[in-house]
Amino acid sequence: MADRATRKLGWLADTLHVDSLVDPIPSVLAAIPALQPGTAAVVARHLADEDRWIREAIDLAPAREPVPGAPECGVRRLEVQTAGPIDAWTVVCAVGCRSRGEGCPCGMPGAVEGAAHIWPRTDVLAPTSIGA
């Protein structure tokens, strides 16, 4: 399992042309904000797939918590992804809805049609919320 994860993360780091010699995770995560939205979405899918594969293999629940006071209208339910350092946490739509692109009511900066809704933690959570 560790060998597969190491190869996958090394491949992602090489693909993004970032340092993968020691630990590719910080390099890959640091590169994401500078990527084009479509490329970032592909990288996020690779990371999510690997995370899911490892968690299923060791029977570990996803590192997510519901966002306190988040709107729940039957379509939109938000969760904070709590894996990694707190500054890297993101808030995602728990039901997997997709952005309609520019003008989408999600208010996601740089919204790209078909991309998952995802916001930086600081855009959604107040300083007194989860882990802040």
N, C-alpha and C positions, 0 to 999 in steps of 0.2 A: 504494500500500500504506500509506504513512504517513498519507494523508488518511483512509482507511477506519479505521485504528487510532485516530487522533485523534478521529474522530466517535464511534466506539464507546465509547471511554473517557470522552469528554465526556458522552455520553448516560448512562453508568453514574453518573458524578458528579452529574449533574442529577437523576437518579432517586433517588439517596441524599441529595440536598440538601446536598452538600458542595462546597467550592470547586473549580472546574474552570478558572479563568482562566489559570493559569500552566501547571501540569503536574498533570493529574488523578490520576495514578497514586498519589502519596503520600496524597492525600486519600481516595481509594477504599480503599486498603489500611488506612489508619488507622481508617476507619469500620467495617470488617468485624467486629472483636471485639465491637462494641456491637449488632450486628444480631441479630435472632431467628435461630435455627439454619436454618430453612427459607429465609429471605431470604439469609443468608450462603451457603447452598448454591447458590442461583440465581446470585448474584454470582460465586461461584467458578467455576460452569460457564461463564458469559460470559467471564471472564478466561482460563480454560483453553482455550476455543474460539478466542479471539483469539490467544493464545500459540501454539497448534497451527497456526493458519492462517499466521501470520508465519513460524514455524520451517519449515514445509513450503515456503513460497514462497522462502526463502533457503537451503534444504537444511541446516538447523541442528538437531542432535539435541536432545532435551528436556534441560532443566537438572535432571537427577536423578542421584543416586548411590545405590547400595545401602547400606543401613545395616549397618555392621559388627556381626556377631554377632546380627543380627535373626533371630527364629524363622522357620524355613522348614519348613512342614509340608505343602506342596503346595497349601495354601489361602491361607496368610498369608505374604506377602513384603513387607517394608517398604522404602521408598525415601525419601530426604530430597530435597525440592524445593529446589534451591540458587539459584534465581533471586532477585534482589533482595538487600537488606541481610540480613546473617546473622540479625538479630533477627526478621525476617519469614519465615525458612525454616519449612517445615512438613514433617511426616513423613506419608506416605500409604501406603495399601496398594497395592502395584504391580499387583495383579491385579484391582483395581476392585471388591472386595467391598463390600457395604453393611451398615450397622449394623442390628441387629434392634431398636434402640431401648433403652429402659430395661431393664437386666439383660443387655445384650449382653456377651459375654465380652471384647469389645474394650477395655472400660474407658474409652472415650472420654467425657470430661466432657460432660454435656448431650446424650448420644446421642439422635439422632432417627431413628426407623425409616425406612429407605430412603436416608438420607444417606450419602455416602461417608465412609469412615474417614479422619480427619485429626486430627493432634495437633500442638500447638506443639512446635517443635524441642526445647525445654528439658524437655518431659515425657518424651521418649524417649531423647535422646542425652546421654551423659555429657559433662562438660566437656572430656574429652580426645578426643572423637570428631570427626567431620568438621567442619572449620572452626571449632571452638570454641577 
